[in-house]
């Protein structure tokens, strides 16, 4: 669904998967549950980003980061969500943190450079998350 551009339906499927993970009985190792939960939340955040639901995307990333503060993908996506909300200072901090975790990741470096340019171009833009 995601690849075909149906982000709303893809997001609904990821939400269903999250609910199924939360209600799963024993038999799944806790580490596996945490990894599945994180992947579903990151994919759901990506769907929200594509739907311009930046607050919802940020919320999913916050949940991932609550469980794993070193999730570079969650930092990247939260930074993208914060760009969408015009919270450029916070977005820049997220992108920088993601780049420090994965300095060779081209996508993260590109996003960091993009947000740096936005901050320079719009120094008076209010940070809506503060």
Backbone as JSON Lines, residues from 0, in Angstrom:
{"i":0,"aa":"X","n":[0.81,-1.2,0.0],"ca":[0.0,0.0,0.0],"c":[0.85,1.27,0.0]}
{"i":1,"aa":"X","n":[1.93,1.24,0.81],"ca":[2.79,2.42,0.87],"c":[3.42,2.69,-0.5]}
{"i":2,"aa":"X","n":[3.94,1.65,-1.11],"ca":[4.61,1.82,-2.4],"c":[3.67,2.33,-3.48]}
{"i":3,"aa":"X","n":[2.39,2.01,-3.36],"ca":[1.42,2.48,-4.35],"c":[0.92,3.9,-4.04]}
{"i":4,"aa":"X","n":[1.39,4.46,-2.93],"ca":[1.03,5.83,-2.59],"c":[-0.22,5.96,-1.73]}
{"i":5,"aa":"X","n":[-0.76,4.84,-1.27],"ca":[-1.94,4.88,-0.42],"c":[-1.49,4.94,1.05]}
{"i":6,"aa":"X","n":[-1.03,6.12,1.43],"ca":[-0.4,6.29,2.75],"c":[-1.41,6.17,3.88]}
{"i":7,"aa":"X","n":[-2.63,6.58,3.65],"ca":[-3.65,6.48,4.7],"c":[-3.95,5.02,5.02]}
{"i":8,"aa":"X","n":[-4.16,4.22,3.99],"ca":[-4.44,2.79,4.23],"c":[-3.22,2.06,4.78]}
{"i":9,"aa":"X","n":[-2.04,2.43,4.3],"ca":[-0.81,1.82,4.82],"c":[-0.68,2.15,6.3]}
{"i":10,"aa":"X","n":[-0.93,3.42,6.65],"ca":[-0.86,3.82,8.06],"c":[-1.86,3.06,8.92]}
{"i":11,"aa":"X","n":[-3.05,2.84,8.38],"ca":[-4.06,2.08,9.12],"c":[-3.59,0.65,9.37]}
{"i":12,"aa":"X","n":[-2.93,0.07,8.39],"ca":[-2.41,-1.3,8.56],"c":[-1.31,-1.34,9.61]}
{"i":13,"aa":"X","n":[-0.44,-0.32,9.62],"ca":[0.6,-0.28,10.65],"c":[-0.02,-0.09,12.04]}
{"i":14,"aa":"X","n":[-1.07,0.71,12.13],"ca":[-1.75,0.89,13.41],"c":[-2.39,-0.43,13.87]}
{"i":15,"aa":"X","n":[-2.96,-1.17,12.92],"ca":[-3.53,-2.49,13.24],"c":[-2.43,-3.44,13.74]}
{"i":16,"aa":"X","n":[-1.29,-3.39,13.07],"ca":[-0.17,-4.25,13.47],"c":[0.3,-3.9,14.89]}
{"i":17,"aa":"X","n":[0.34,-2.61,15.19],"ca":[0.73,-2.19,16.55],"c":[-0.25,-2.73,17.58]}
{"i":18,"aa":"X","n":[-1.53,-2.64,17.27],"ca":[-2.54,-3.14,18.2],"c":[-2.39,-4.65,18.39]}
{"i":19,"aa":"X","n":[-2.09,-5.35,17.32],"ca":[-1.9,-6.81,17.41],"c":[-0.67,-7.14,18.25]}
{"i":20,"aa":"X","n":[0.39,-6.36,18.09],"ca":[1.6,-6.59,18.88],"c":[1.31,-6.37,20.36]}
{"i":21,"aa":"X","n":[0.57,-5.31,20.67],"ca":[0.26,-4.99,22.06],"c":[-0.61,-6.06,22.71]}
{"i":22,"aa":"X","n":[-1.45,-6.71,21.93],"ca":[-2.34,-7.71,22.49],"c":[-1.81,-9.14,22.34]}
{"i":23,"aa":"X","n":[-0.61,-9.27,21.79],"ca":[-0.05,-10.61,21.58],"c":[0.21,-11.29,22.91]}
{"i":24,"aa":"X","n":[-0.05,-12.57,22.93],"ca":[0.21,-13.36,24.13],"c":[1.69,-13.71,24.22]}
{"i":25,"aa":"X","n":[2.04,-14.39,25.28],"ca":[3.43,-14.83,25.49],"c":[3.87,-15.7,24.32]}
{"i":26,"aa":"X","n":[5.12,-15.9,24.2],"ca":[5.66,-16.69,23.11],"c":[6.55,-15.88,22.21]}
{"i":27,"aa":"X","n":[6.48,-14.57,22.35],"ca":[7.35,-13.69,21.58],"c":[8.33,-13.06,22.56]}
{"i":28,"aa":"X","n":[9.59,-13.15,22.25],"ca":[10.62,-12.58,23.12],"c":[10.42,-11.08,23.26]}
{"i":29,"aa":"X","n":[10.58,-10.54,24.47],"ca":[10.4,-9.09,24.68],"c":[11.23,-8.22,23.73]}
{"i":30,"aa":"X","n":[12.44,-8.63,23.42],"ca":[13.28,-7.86,22.5],"c":[12.67,-7.84,21.11]}
{"i":31,"aa":"X","n":[12.09,-8.97,20.7],"ca":[11.45,-9.03,19.39],"c":[10.2,-8.15,19.35]}
{"i":32,"aa":"X","n":[9.45,-8.14,20.44],"ca":[8.26,-7.29,20.53],"c":[8.67,-5.83,20.42]}
{"i":33,"aa":"X","n":[9.71,-5.45,21.13],"ca":[10.18,-4.06,21.1],"c":[10.63,-3.66,19.69]}
{"i":34,"aa":"X","n":[11.33,-4.57,19.02],"ca":[11.79,-4.27,17.66],"c":[10.62,-4.14,16.69]}
{"i":35,"aa":"X","n":[9.65,-5.03,16.79],"ca":[8.47,-4.96,15.92],"c":[7.68,-3.68,16.18]}
{"i":36,"aa":"X","n":[7.53,-3.34,17.46],"ca":[6.81,-2.12,17.82],"c":[7.51,-0.9,17.22]}
{"i":37,"aa":"X","n":[8.82,-0.86,17.35],"ca":[9.61,0.26,16.83],"c":[9.46,0.37,15.31]}
{"i":38,"aa":"X","n":[9.57,-0.75,14.62],"ca":[9.45,-0.74,13.15],"c":[8.07,-0.27,12.72]}
{"i":39,"aa":"X","n":[7.04,-0.75,13.39],"ca":[5.67,-0.32,13.04],"c":[5.51,1.17,13.28]}
{"i":40,"aa":"X","n":[6.01,1.65,14.41],"ca":[5.88,3.08,14.72],"c":[6.64,3.94,13.72]}
{"i":41,"aa":"X","n":[7.84,3.51,13.33],"ca":[8.62,4.28,12.35],"c":[7.94,4.28,10.98]}
{"i":42,"aa":"X","n":[7.38,3.16,10.59],"ca":[6.66,3.11,9.31],"c":[5.37,3.94,9.37]}
{"i":43,"aa":"X","n":[4.7,3.9,10.52],"ca":[3.51,4.72,10.7],"c":[3.88,6.2,10.65]}
{"i":44,"aa":"X","n":[4.99,6.56,11.28],"ca":[5.46,7.95,11.24],"c":[5.74,8.39,9.8]}
{"i":45,"aa":"X","n":[6.33,7.5,9.01],"ca":[6.61,7.83,7.61],"c":[5.3,8.07,6.85]}
{"i":46,"aa":"X","n":[4.3,7.26,7.12],"ca":[2.99,7.47,6.48],"c":[2.42,8.82,6.88]}
{"i":47,"aa":"X","n":[2.5,9.14,8.16],"ca":[2.01,10.44,8.63],"c":[2.76,11.59,7.97]}
{"i":48,"aa":"X","n":[4.06,11.44,7.8],"ca":[4.83,12.49,7.13],"c":[4.32,12.7,5.71]}
{"i":49,"aa":"X","n":[4.06,11.63,4.99],"ca":[3.58,11.74,3.62],"c":[2.19,12.34,3.55]}
{"i":50,"aa":"X","n":[1.43,12.2,4.65],"ca":[0.07,12.77,4.71],"c":[0.09,14.18,5.33]}
{"i":51,"aa":"X","n":[1.29,14.68,5.62],"ca":[1.47,16.01,6.25],"c":[0.82,16.09,7.62]}
{"i":52,"aa":"X","n":[0.74,14.97,8.31],"ca":[0.25,14.91,9.69],"c":[1.47,14.94,10.61]}
{"i":53,"aa":"X","n":[2.08,16.11,10.69],"ca":[3.38,16.23,11.34],"c":[3.33,15.96,12.84]}
{"i":54,"aa":"X","n":[2.28,16.39,13.5],"ca":[2.15,16.14,14.94],"c":[2.07,14.65,15.24]}
{"i":55,"aa":"X","n":[1.29,13.93,14.44],"ca":[1.14,12.48,14.63],"c":[2.46,11.77,14.34]}
{"i":56,"aa":"X","n":[3.18,12.22,13.32],"ca":[4.48,11.62,13.0],"c":[5.46,11.84,14.14]}
{"i":57,"aa":"X","n":[5.46,13.05,14.66],"ca":[6.37,13.37,15.77],"c":[6.05,12.52,17.0]}
{"i":58,"aa":"X","n":[4.77,12.34,17.26],"ca":[4.35,11.53,18.41],"c":[4.86,10.1,18.3]}
{"i":59,"aa":"X","n":[4.75,9.5,17.11],"ca":[5.23,8.13,16.93],"c":[6.76,8.06,17.14]}
{"i":60,"aa":"X","n":[7.45,9.07,16.64],"ca":[8.91,9.1,16.81],"c":[9.28,9.27,18.27]}
{"i":61,"aa":"X","n":[8.53,10.1,18.99],"ca":[8.79,10.28,20.43],"c":[8.64,8.95,21.17]}
{"i":62,"aa":"X","n":[7.64,8.17,20.79],"ca":[7.45,6.86,21.43],"c":[8.62,5.92,21.15]}
{"i":63,"aa":"X","n":[9.11,5.94,19.92],"ca":[10.27,5.11,19.58],"c":[11.49,5.58,20.38]}
{"i":64,"aa":"X","n":[11.69,6.89,20.42],"ca":[12.85,7.44,21.13],"c":[12.75,7.22,22.64]}
{"i":65,"aa":"X","n":[11.54,7.11,23.16],"ca":[11.36,6.79,24.57],"c":[11.89,5.41,24.91]}
{"i":66,"aa":"X","n":[11.81,4.51,23.95],"ca":[12.3,3.15,24.15],"c":[13.75,2.99,23.71]}
{"i":67,"aa":"X","n":[14.18,3.81,22.74],"ca":[15.55,3.73,22.21],"c":[16.0,5.12,21.8]}
{"i":68,"aa":"X","n":[16.66,5.8,22.72],"ca":[17.09,7.19,22.49],"c":[18.12,7.3,21.36]}
{"i":69,"aa":"X","n":[18.68,6.19,20.93],"ca":[19.69,6.22,19.87],"c":[19.15,5.75,18.53]}
{"i":70,"aa":"X","n":[17.85,5.84,18.35],"ca":[17.25,5.46,17.07],"c":[17.44,6.61,16.08]}
{"i":71,"aa":"X","n":[18.43,6.46,15.22],"ca":[18.73,7.53,14.27],"c":[17.57,7.74,13.3]}
{"i":72,"aa":"X","n":[16.88,6.68,12.94],"ca":[15.75,6.81,12.02],"c":[14.61,7.59,12.68]}
{"i":73,"aa":"X","n":[14.38,7.37,13.97],"ca":[13.35,8.12,14.68],"c":[13.74,9.59,14.79]}
{"i":74,"aa":"X","n":[15.01,9.86,15.03],"ca":[15.48,11.25,15.07],"c":[15.32,11.92,13.71]}
{"i":75,"aa":"X","n":[15.66,11.21,12.66],"ca":[15.52,11.75,11.31],"c":[14.06,12.08,11.02]}
{"i":76,"aa":"X","n":[13.17,11.14,11.28],"ca":[11.75,11.36,10.96],"c":[11.13,12.41,11.87]}
{"i":77,"aa":"X","n":[11.55,12.44,13.13],"ca":[11.03,13.49,14.0],"c":[11.51,14.85,13.52]}
{"i":78,"aa":"X","n":[12.76,14.9,13.08],"ca":[13.28,16.15,12.52],"c":[12.48,16.58,11.29]}
{"i":79,"aa":"X","n":[12.13,15.64,10.43],"ca":[11.33,15.96,9.26],"c":[9.95,16.46,9.67]}
{"i":80,"aa":"X","n":[9.37,15.84,10.69],"ca":[8.06,16.28,11.18],"c":[8.16,17.69,11.75]}
{"i":81,"aa":"X","n":[9.23,17.97,12.45],"ca":[9.41,19.29,13.03],"c":[9.64,20.35,11.96]}
{"i":82,"aa":"X","n":[10.27,19.98,10.86],"ca":[10.38,20.91,9.74],"c":[8.98,21.26,9.25]}
{"i":83,"aa":"X","n":[8.13,20.26,9.12],"ca":[6.76,20.48,8.68],"c":[5.98,21.37,9.62]}
{"i":84,"aa":"X","n":[6.34,21.37,10.88],"ca":[5.67,22.21,11.89],"c":[6.4,23.54,12.07]}
{"i":85,"aa":"X","n":[7.42,23.81,11.27],"ca":[8.22,25.03,11.35],"c":[8.98,25.16,12.67]}
{"i":86,"aa":"X","n":[9.28,24.05,13.31],"ca":[10.08,24.04,14.53],"c":[11.53,23.77,14.12]}
{"i":87,"aa":"X","n":[12.11,24.75,13.47],"ca":[13.4,24.53,12.81],"c":[14.55,24.28,13.77]}
{"i":88,"aa":"X","n":[14.59,24.98,14.9],"ca":[15.68,24.75,15.85],"c":[15.66,23.32,16.37]}
{"i":89,"aa":"X","n":[14.47,22.84,16.72],"ca":[14.34,21.47,17.22],"c":[14.64,20.45,16.12]}
{"i":90,"aa":"X","n":[14.22,20.76,14.9],"ca":[14.5,19.88,13.77],"c":[16.01,19.79,13.54]}
{"i":91,"aa":"X","n":[16.69,20.92,13.62],"ca":[18.14,20.95,13.44],"c":[18.83,20.1,14.5]}
{"i":92,"aa":"X","n":[18.36,20.2,15.74],"ca":[18.95,19.4,16.82],"c":[18.76,17.9,16.57]}
{"i":93,"aa":"X","n":[17.57,17.53,16.1],"ca":[17.31,16.11,15.79],"c":[18.21,15.62,14.66]}
{"i":94,"aa":"X","n":[18.32,16.42,13.61],"ca":[19.14,16.02,12.45],"c":[20.61,15.9,12.84]}
{"i":95,"aa":"X","n":[21.08,16.82,13.67],"ca":[22.46,16.76,14.12],"c":[22.7,15.5,14.95]}
{"i":96,"aa":"X","n":[21.78,15.19,15.85],"ca":[21.9,13.98,16.66],"c":[21.9,12.73,15.78]}
{"i":97,"aa":"X","n":[21.04,12.7,14.77],"ca":[20.99,11.55,13.85],"c":[22.31,11.42,13.1]}
{"i":98,"aa":"X","n":[22.85,12.55,12.66],"ca":[24.13,12.51,11.93],"c":[25.27,12.04,12.81]}
{"i":99,"aa":"X","n":[25.24,12.39,14.06],"ca":[26.29,11.94,14.99],"c":[26.22,10.43,15.21]}
{"i":100,"aa":"X","n":[24.99,9.89,15.2],"ca":[24.82,8.45,15.36],"c":[25.23,7.69,14.1]}
{"i":101,"aa":"X","n":[25.0,8.28,12.94],"ca":[25.32,7.64,11.66],"c":[26.0,8.65,10.74]}
{"i":102,"aa":"X","n":[27.26,8.96,11.01],"ca":[27.94,10.01,10.25],"c":[28.12,9.71,8.76]}
{"i":103,"aa":"X","n":[28.04,8.46,8.37],"ca":[28.23,8.13,6.95],"c":[26.92,7.99,6.19]}
{"i":104,"aa":"X","n":[25.81,8.22,6.86],"ca":[24.5,8.08,6.22],"c":[24.21,9.32,5.38]}
{"i":105,"aa":"X","n":[24.16,9.14,4.08],"ca":[23.99,10.25,3.15],"c":[22.64,10.95,3.31]}
{"i":106,"aa":"X","n":[21.57,10.17,3.5],"ca":[20.24,10.77,3.66],"c":[20.21,11.71,4.87]}
{"i":107,"aa":"X","n":[20.81,11.27,5.96],"ca":[20.81,12.09,7.17],"c":[21.65,13.36,6.99]}
{"i":108,"aa":"X","n":[22.78,13.23,6.34],"ca":[23.61,14.41,6.08],"c":[22.88,15.4,5.17]}
{"i":109,"aa":"X","n":[22.2,14.88,4.15],"ca":[21.45,15.74,3.23],"c":[20.34,16.48,3.96]}
{"i":110,"aa":"X","n":[19.6,15.78,4.8],"ca":[18.53,16.41,5.57],"c":[19.09,17.46,6.53]}
{"i":111,"aa":"X","n":[20.22,17.15,7.15],"ca":[20.85,18.11,8.06],"c":[21.25,19.38,7.32]}
{"i":112,"aa":"X","n":[21.85,19.23,6.16],"ca":[22.26,20.4,5.37],"c":[21.03,21.22,4.94]}
{"i":113,"aa":"X","n":[19.96,20.53,4.58],"ca":[18.74,21.2,4.16],"c":[18.16,22.04,5.3]}
{"i":114,"aa":"X","n":[18.12,21.47,6.5],"ca":[17.56,22.22,7.63],"c":[18.48,23.36,8.04]}
{"i":115,"aa":"X","n":[19.78,23.17,7.92],"ca":[20.71,24.27,8.22],"c":[20.42,25.46,7.3]}
{"i":116,"aa":"X","n":[20.2,25.18,6.03],"ca":[19.88,26.25,5.07],"c":[18.56,26.94,5.43]}
{"i":117,"aa":"X","n":[17.57,26.17,5.87],"ca":[16.29,26.76,6.26],"c":[16.44,27.68,7.47]}
{"i":118,"aa":"X","n":[17.25,27.25,8.44],"ca":[17.46,28.05,9.64],"c":[18.14,29.37,9.27]}
{"i":119,"aa":"X","n":[19.11,29.31,8.39],"ca":[19.8,30.52,7.96],"c":[18.86,31.43,7.17]}
{"i":120,"aa":"X","n":[18.04,30.84,6.31],"ca":[17.13,31.62,5.48],"c":[15.96,32.22,6.26]}
{"i":121,"aa":"X","n":[15.6,31.61,7.38],"ca":[14.43,32.05,8.16],"c":[14.79,32.2,9.64]}
{"i":122,"aa":"X","n":[15.72,33.08,9.98],"ca":[16.16,33.17,11.38],"c":[15.08,33.67,12.34]}
{"i":123,"aa":"X","n":[14.06,34.33,11.86],"ca":[13.03,34.86,12.74],"c":[11.8,33.95,12.82]}
{"i":124,"aa":"X","n":[11.81,32.85,12.11],"ca":[10.67,31.94,12.16],"c":[10.53,31.38,13.56]}
{"i":125,"aa":"X","n":[9.35,31.51,14.19],"ca":[9.22,31.05,15.56],"c":[9.3,29.53,15.67]}
{"i":126,"aa":"X","n":[9.87,29.09,16.77],"ca":[9.93,27.66,17.04],"c":[8.65,27.29,17.77]}
{"i":127,"aa":"X","n":[7.74,26.62,17.07],"ca":[6.41,26.35,17.61],"c":[6.39,25.3,18.71]}
{"i":128,"aa":"X","n":[7.48,24.58,18.92],"ca":[7.49,23.56,19.94],"c":[7.95,24.09,21.3]}
{"i":129,"aa":"X","n":[8.45,25.29,21.34],"ca":[8.95,25.84,22.61],"c":[7.81,26.45,23.39]}
